[in-house]
Amino acid sequence: MSDIIKANGFTNETLEWDAWLDVIQLEAASADQIKVLEESHPKAKTSDYYLFLAHQPDILRQRSAAFNAIMYAPGGLPRAERELGSLVVSRINGCVYCASVHAQRFEQLAKRNDTVRQVFDTPYGAGVDARERAIAKFSAELTETPGDVSAAQIKALYDVGLSELEVLDLIHSVAIFAWANRLMLNLGEPVFADGSKAEAK
């Protein structure tokens, strides 16, 4: 792993997420609940997040399909840049857990953490080049004022080389984590491996 970064309550360390409400118990789960957990993520059976969402297996199944299509579909926006957009929205919304996950994914894909450090400090202006800065700025603006996206904001992305499909991928990445952040912020809390709370400042 790269150097540990801690800033404003955010970190690139691996965190856990503890649900405040009851999660399903595997020994009492239905066959469909077990099936959707197995479909969703390799660690779903030990994750409070998935064990909570599995109360509604059909919704979890739809969520996982949408997530996989947005974050992992081939072509379009490079994976690292999808993670950058997701990192920015998570930083602005104060979702420490999601920010840690996307910081790690960005580092793994981009092979560096300089942009992560910048996003933790301030999402506006983050990025090592014009393209990253435009992605971070647009992601921040879309997060804070989603109803006010303008043609000029889209043009700014085109001006640094994003294609129409790449812009669409970026919008989808920001949108799904605007939703996921709110879910995680309202239903549980991030914790470090020692059980201590991880909170944005």
Sequence and secondary structure as in RCSB ss.txt:
>XXXX:A:sequence
MSDIIKANGFTNETLEWDAWLDVIQLEAASADQIKVLEESHPKAKTSDYYLFLAHQPDILRQRSAAFNAIMYAPG
GLPRAERELGSLVVSRINGCVYCASVHAQRFEQLAKRNDTVRQVFDTPYGAGVDARERAIAKFSAELTETPGDVS
AAQIKALYDVGLSELEVLDLIHSVAIFAWANRLMLNLGEPVFADGSKAEAK
>XXXX:A:secstr
     EETTEESS  EEEESS    GGG  HHHHHHHHHH TTGGG HHHHHHTTSHHHHHHHHHHHHHHHH SS
SS HHHHHHHHHHHHHHHT HHHHHHHHHHHHHHHS  HHHHHHHH STT SSSHHHHHHHHHHHHHHH GGG  
HHHHHHHHHTT  HHHHHHHHHHHHHHHHHHHHHHHHEEEE TTS B    
